[in-house]
């Protein structure tokens, strides 16, 4: 099998010609339009937006969007779903943070010997790390069902401030060594504790929704479980990290799932295998691409186009 070809030659801009990719913001639209792309909006004003297509015909749950998208324009009604972010929606951030607590409560109900660590919100949802036996997909389904029960009970989330001595005493009673370590690392007082009803609490600064009933259980999904070292140190205990996603409503969750499916379908690693374009052999080096004949042709066409565009804008080959 042929080894990877050499990289494309470097290019140098002609001194009296404008750069193809200028740094000035006012020139960026021109550079974008050269490739047929719309000007990029500032990050602060962008949301994650997707277009879903709803058809009047009945489609299977496994591929409703694909079948509807294939329908004639007269038979389908296009509807744009804009996904909020943690920065654009304080409500969504609170939902995700509360989901992490609800999940931890569910895990400790189902697995009483599990120990909790941390559970923040993240870009597309939340996660929580537990010291416990490895979890399976079947376990995730059980945890989600327990979360749904907690959500339906509409338990209030109550914030309480306590002293260091009181917080330490409560944590020791629960025998939660990781929370005790977290407590010792915090210098400011008083400490905030969030209660879910009168059944579970966590050392947390918030924010959260007013009650578990404010979460739409049908807009929450547990995605995966992975191993994670405590505090990211391989010398520490390996923990079980459960990832979940949470949204304000079902339409947002469906749009997010559709986006993930499309991203997976377009993953270059999968396409390289399916279309016989290239292969990656880890024995030869991580991430090192070995081009197949079909892939080499595509790469040749792309590189030629790339060179021509640069030459047209005053660059010289080196």
Buried (B, 14 or more C-beta within 10 A) or exposed (E): EEEBEEEBEEBEBEEEEEEBEEEEEEEBEEBBEEEEEEEEEEEEEEEBEBEBBBBEEEBEEEEBBBBBBEBEEEEBEEEEBEBBEBEBBEEBBBBBBBBBBBBBBBBBBEBEEBBBBBBEBEEBBBBBBBBBEEBEEEBBEBBBEBBBEBBEEEBEBBEEEBEBEBBBEBBEEBEBBBBBEBBEEEEEEEBBBBBBBEEBBBBBEEBBBEBBBBBBBEBBBBBEBEEBBBBEEEEEBEBBBBBBBBBBEEBBBBBBBBBEBEEEEEEEEEBBEEEEBBBBEEEEEEEEBBBBEEBBEBBEEEBEEEBEEBEEBBBEEE
